[in-house]
Amino acid sequence: MVKSYDRYDQEKCFGVITSQSNILWLPPSDSQSAKSNGRAISSALEEILVWDIKTGEILQRLRDGLTPGASNAPTSHPPSPVTYLAHHSDTNILAAGHLDGSIKLWDLTSGSVIINFSGHKSAISLLKFDRSGTRLCSGSSDSTIILWDLVGEEGLFKLKGHKSQITGVAFLSENESEEVSDEMEDYLLSVSKDGLIKLWELKSQQCIETHLAHSNECWSLGINKSKNLAITSGNKDQVKVWAIDLTQPDTQKIVEKGLFEKQSKARCNEISFKYIKSSTSIVELFSLQNADRTIEIFRVRSSDEIKKGIARRTKRLREKGYEDNEILQSIQEAEVAMTISPFTTLRTVSKIKSCTWVAKSSKKLDILISLTNNSIEYHNIPVPESFKKASASDIYSVKQHSIDLLGHRTDIRAMDISSDSKLLATASNGELKIWNIKTTNVIRSFALEGGYALCCKFLPGGTLVVVGYKNGDLELYDLASSSLVDKVEKAHDSGNSMIANGNKEDENGSAIWSLDLTPDGKTLVTGGNDKSVKFWNFNVEQEVIPGTNTTISNLKLVHTQTLELNEDVLCVKISPDAKYLAISLLNNNVQVVFFDSLKLFLTLYGHKLPVLSIDISFDSKLIITSSADKNIKIWGLDFGDCHRSIFGHQDSIMNVRFIGETHHFFSSGKDGLIKYWDGDKFECIQKLAAHQSEVWCLSVSNDGLFMVTASHDHSIRLWSATDDQVFLEEEREKEMDELYENTLLDSLEDDEAPVRENEEDDEEMDEVTKVSRQTMETLKAGEKLMEAMDIGIEDVEADEEYQLLLKNYIKTSGAVLPVKPTSNSILLAYNMSGQEYVLSVISKIRSAQLDDALLVLPFSYSLRLLKFIEIWTSKEHVKTNVVNMSLICKILFFVIQSNAKELISQKDPQIKNQMLKVKEQLRDELSQTCKQLGVNTQGLRFAKQQWKLTHETEFIDEAEQREYEDKKAAKRTFATI
């Protein structure tokens, strides 16, 4: 009988507050109070989180795609994380760009994805909605810009011209003051890491201006509200100011005004403008968000101020005896310095990832910041009474709110699950958090005095946690009282051994790399960098409270025994029957000693690099070791024989853990994968790909029903066993299919890449192409369409033959009555004719994928499709297909466009006649539909008018009406002769 295993899939993902995308601010939702500071939207790897800024709670969690670990989820790569977010307030639509180049559009009201786009080959670096919210512009690391139509759900065109990642785009129009219309904007301004700034005309889809913005890389672009001033930033402290005037002739629409230097030498990642009402006027500010811990804010002086400044400078220079042309030159050189003045610099505790102005009030300066240490901050800058007199050194920002509870600031390096499987302890550098596993809320958070935690463990009962540190300290925390119960300083001390080796270790002691508890929970074993394993007991001691006679009971760690070894200890593990103690040493060996006498029982040789993790099975018969040499070794604990060595991961294997009362185990490595193994058959059961980077910790519950992992990407993922069964054969097949699909898509992309004859053509690279990218969905849609056409054409041909025979039967006497052909079983099931079935299949293909699906069709199928179009537009069927007319026209134009050369070279009169027939049929039907629409529109207008006459009553003041009529009356009347 084939053995099956329980499938583990991801149940929850938590611990991430903000990951690699930008941050957005949204006004308070209906459920929040009016005094709320609004909502923050951040990306948490593949999820999008909506936070309440004031309370720090998650209001909404947006997640789409397959659950990692599920039977249809990919096993080779994790879900693609979100890299950029853009929100359109009028429609409440959120656009999210992903690392794999796909774009998803979310409706925030319903929390669901409404459109999927894929046209880029690499990460999305920028997204921008146009003024009407019906188009979206996306920039990517593959150096292309795509304009998407959200109504037609398709890519309009792809702009190629830049040589590197797109870092900024902005829509520009000649008539900015006009009210919002559905018309496409006139121009698009773009900057890229290649240092160029380009102006594209969207109507003609051409690049009309290119300027060298910066000699190295250009990192960001900011444009003011009136769209006449642009600011770009270079690699270090260089910031350039540009004047935009679209009424000027080409090559003069964008003019460089000058440059200024900011304080920080780090690059500027984001430039955004903010307008604030002062007592007299509206003040224009802009922020430069640097890659370090600062945001520099500058003020754009008003035109009156600049005029006064120019007048003062002219007067001063005249007094010095300058000529008029020298004065003019001096003023031109200082134009930027006169226009822009520093306002203030905002500093944070950690490096800034992204920031955004809060548009809550036009009289307050609030800024929302996401930091690289996995936290969000909300700052307020006090508004000075007079912006002109305000000095940059006097204005400081005040941190009002921070969202930092539901995640660690640094990597989680230790983790443990309580014995009742309800609590989870995670420890990082300076922080210990206790999570409720069911609700994923933090119920206790401790600031660790000892610093960098390397290991932690729950004591039986789940109310005490012991933590081991890099500096050799050992601490015991009580969750009930949220206090530190006991601290052993330098529990592992390097002593003289380190100094003798000439190793200048700091005086902090030696790192405690590992700790373990005996099954009865009475003894704690710690292994450290000082070449020793120490044993500790828990004793309750009576302590006198100073100044009183009363005593209180306290739990203390008491050192009982030390086992000296000749190498540093990396890992310790006690067997479930408390008979053996396994110790991993820095010399790549594992020593197994008797727990009671500490005498050597076995030495396990074989690993080429140090062993990082050890686990012993429930029956104490198997011991597994994982090492930095990427191998897992399974040993028998009775004779120390190696049962099997498995090449487990592509990088160091950090953890191995047995599951409950089985010989199955999990392993996790620096390659980001988690693998589920059968320790008896030495087979990999499941590959769980979800973490984006190294998996540092892995912990399995006592009953084996779930397992938790923590990674360098800050996420903590909870995996639980499901009722679904895993069969090894099926898993291997799935992996092979995935490999085949990936190689197929890669080969398709390689075929699409154009080969340039010579590099000289590289200069004239500004070009526009169609938006197209083959994915598995488009390939499958193409295959489905071909299958449908095979069934459909068979049915149509059989029907035509039957009609011909029927005509002959009627004409000739004595002929045999033809038998009506039976349709395909699929057509009978759907109760459709062949042509109806093909149309229904084609209308189910998403419009974003339709072009790519049609591109897959061979020429013979394209001819069949033309035949179907002829049938759909014929007089018998056109009335029923009028709803799908736009789709039919779209397919027709695409098929003719993509196969134009083949169709011409065929020189087939039948194809020509077919085309002419389709043209006539379409024109007749469309002209009739136009007339019908016109009549209907006029009819509706008339009905509206009639309704108004019967339902609306106009009240008129008689006195006012008489006055009005008297005014309008003619003063004199002349008789006409």
Beta strands, then each sheet from edge to edge (+ up, - down):
strand 1: 4-14
strand 2: 24-26
strand 3: 39-44
strand 4: 47-52
strand 5: 58-62
strand 6: 82-88
strand 7: 93-98
strand 8: 102-107
strand 9: 112-118
strand 10: 124-129
strand 11: 135-140
strand 12: 144-149
strand 13: 154-160
strand 14: 166-172
strand 15: 187-192
strand 16: 196-201
strand 17: 206-212
strand 18: 220-223
strand 19: 229-233
strand 20: 238-244
strand 21: 254-261
strand 22: 268-277
strand 23: 282-290
strand 24: 294-300
strand 25: 340-347
strand 26: 352-357
strand 27: 365-371
strand 28: 375-381
strand 29: 398-403
strand 30: 414-417
strand 31: 423-436
strand 32: 441-458
strand 33: 464-469
strand 34: 474-478
strand 35: 483-488
strand 36: 512-517
strand 37: 523-528
strand 38: 532-544
strand 39: 551-564
strand 40: 569-574
strand 41: 580-585
strand 42: 590-594
strand 43: 600-604
strand 44: 611-616
strand 45: 622-627
strand 46: 631-636
strand 47: 642-647
strand 48: 653-658
strand 49: 664-669
strand 50: 673-678
strand 51: 683-689
strand 52: 695-700
strand 53: 706-711
strand 54: 716-727
strand 55: 767-769
sheet 1: 1+ 54- 53+ 52-
sheet 2: 2+ 3- 4+ 5-
sheet 3: 6+ 7- 8+ 9-
sheet 4: 10+ 11- 12+ 13- 55+
sheet 5: 14+ 15- 16+ 17-
sheet 6: 18+ 19- 20+ 21-
sheet 7: 22+ 23- 24+ 25-
sheet 8: 26+ 27- 28+ 29-
sheet 9: 30+ 31- 32+ 33- 34+ 35-
sheet 10: 36+ 37- 38+ 39-
sheet 11: 40+ 41- 42+ 43-
sheet 12: 44+ 45- 46+ 47-
sheet 13: 48+ 49- 50+ 51-
end
